C-alpha cells in the first residue's frame, strides 16, 4: 500500500542525505513544493540525476548547498537564461559534473527498468563526450553483424525519484498523462515520492481511458497533497508557468546574496507556511 503522508515536509524527510535523486524535466511534472521542503530540511550531498534536463529545481538545490554532484544533459532556465547557481558551482568546482546526453540518461534508466546491467546506444560514436565518461564502454558489434562500434551505457538506479501530478486516487495510483518519462523514472528508482494537486475516491484504474495514463500505486512509496505544487513552474491543463517569478529568480540568483534573499522569502517565509 502507498503511504499517504500529511504534508510535503514529511515526504521530504524520506529523502536521505547522499541519495541519488532523479528530477523530471521542466516541461514535465516537477514537484517544486517538495523541492522547497528538501531545502528546508537542509538535505545534503545529493547526487542529482536530471531526466534528462532540469532547471529551477536543480538550480535551487545547488544554490542551497544540498548537492554534491549532477549528472545531466543540461541545466538551464530556458528563456530566463542560464541556471545561475549551477553555473557558479561548476565554475567554482564545488559540485561534480557528469556530462551526459538525453538518450544516454533514458537508456541508463531503461536498463534498470529492465533489470539488466547496461544497454547499448548508438549515436555517441565520434563525440567528445566519450572522452569524459570512463564508465561508458565502446565495443565492436557483439553480434558480429557488421554494424560497427557501439556504446554500452551502465544502468542507473536512482535511490529516490520525485514527481508532482494533477491527480491520484486513494490507492496511490497516479495520473501521468502522456509524460511517459515519468513511468521510466518510476520503474527504475528504488523509491518514488509523489505530490498531487488532489485525490479522488474512484480508482484511476477503473476505466480504460484513465488507466492508460496512470502509474500504478505499487510503484509509489509515499504520496501527499500539495496544491499548486509545481509553482512557479506550470502544470499541464491546470496552470501555466509563472514566467515573471522565474525571471525574478533568475535575476536574484545571479549573486549568492540575491539567491539567499530569494530562498529566505520563498522557502522559509510566508510561502513556505502556506505549503
Secondary structure, DSSP 8 states (H G I E B T S, - for coil): --EE-SSHHHHHTTS-TT-EEEEE-TTS---HHHHHHHHHHT--SEEEEEESEE-HHHHHHHHTT-EEEEEESEEB-GGG-B-HHHHHHHHHT-SEEEE--HHHHHHHHHHHHHT-SEEEE-S-TT-GGGGG-TTSEEEE-TT-SS--EEEEEE----SEEEEEEEEEETT--EE-TT-HHHHHHHHH-SEEEEEEEEEESS-TTSSHHHHTTEE-GGG-SEEEE-TTTTTTS-BTTTB---HHHHHHHHHHTTSHHHHHHHHHHHTSSHHHHH-
